[in-house]
Amino acid sequence: MTDALEEPATVSTSAPPPPPAALSLRGLSKRFGRTVAVDGISLDVPAGSFYGVVGPNGAGKTTMLSMATGLLRPDAGTAAVSGADVWTDPTAAKHAMGVLPDGVGVFDRLTGAQLVTYAGLLRGMDRPTVTARTDELLAALDLEDARDTLVVDYSAGMTKKVSLAAALIHAPRLLVLDEPFESVDPVSTSRIRQILAGYVASGGTVIVSSHVMDLVQRMCDHVAVVAAGRVLAAGTVDEVRAGRSLEDRFVELVGDPRRAEGLAWLRTS
């Protein structure tokens, strides 16, 4: 018999650390001459979220997303994808991403099928997998009939769709889509929304920049309002809109300093 009772084993009750954000921005800044495009933005996009980024023209959305995805080097700050720094560990960060940039040219002297195939092979995928996925993506995005047409002959909406297919080919954990519905017809918009909703339901994360407030409100579960290179509000859609429509809350946050006054010559009576 021992003279003293043994101390009970210590059981840790601390919760495991949360997974890293799908995208984490810290102090991201960019200046073009005297113009400050992005002014020290910090933002966390939760893994598994459908995250909308909204803002007026010239707000800095595209510049922010370009820096977040490695397309544009920031003047200051960091961007990390699932904990991998976009600039110091670009291979790991970019492997986890699929990107649909706005206004960036594609290899339009390839056919639609060739462009998506090229994107898959560039990612190091084997050709049989690339071929099968290319066929599936073109069918899902209603591009089967245009698979052998040069992308230069595509409409703006078709180019958006084939570029989305190229972003999806390697099944990334994070999709960053800048104005993915611009020039896309309503039927294709609905189909793309279904594809993205299924992707998020399976654990993926989508960041989408859009000017269409109603679409963002119905599609996204989180949103950030960006203006003048800064984040004015961020959180769940319900938190940000605070009981109003997202459009009304957006106008309240951004302001409308230049109302449509004058133009009397347009009035016919």
DAFENTA-V233258 format. One record per backbone hydrogen bond with DSSP energy under -1.0 kcal/mol. NH is the residue of the N-H (numbers start at 0). CO is the residue of the C=O. Records with the same first field share a line. If there is no record, write none. Layout:
NH: CO / CO
//
This chain:
21: 44
22: 44
23: 79
24: 42
25: 77
27: 40
28: 75
29: 37
31: 34
34: 31
36: 29
37: 29
38: 228
40: 27
42: 24
44: 22
48: 45
50: 205
51: 221
52: 207
53: 223
58: 55
63: 59
64: 60
65: 61
66: 62
67: 63
68: 64
70: 65
71: 65
74: 28
75: 28
77: 25
79: 23
80: 83
83: 80
85: 78
88: 84
92: 88
93: 89
94: 90
95: 91
97: 173
99: 175
107: 105
109: 106
111: 148
112: 146
114: 110
115: 111
116: 112
117: 113
118: 114
119: 115
120: 116
121: 117
123: 120
124: 119
129: 125
130: 126
131: 127
132: 128
133: 129
134: 130
135: 131
136: 132
137: 133
138: 134
139: 135
140: 136
141: 138
142: 137
146: 143
148: 145
150: 109
151: 107
152: 149
153: 150
158: 154
159: 155
160: 156
161: 157
162: 158
163: 159
164: 160
165: 161
166: 162
167: 163
168: 164
170: 167
173: 95
174: 204
175: 97
176: 206
177: 99
178: 208
183: 180
188: 184
189: 185
190: 186
191: 187
192: 188
193: 189
194: 190
195: 191
196: 192
197: 193
198: 194
199: 195
200: 196
201: 197
202: 199
203: 198
204: 172
205: 48
206: 174
207: 50
208: 176
209: 52
212: 210
215: 211
216: 212
217: 213
218: 214
219: 215
220: 49
221: 49
222: 234
223: 51
224: 232
225: 53
226: 229
228: 58
229: 226
231: 224
232: 224
234: 222
236: 220
239: 235
240: 236
241: 237
243: 240
248: 244
249: 245
250: 246
251: 247
252: 248
253: 249
254: 250
260: 258
265: 262
266: 263
//
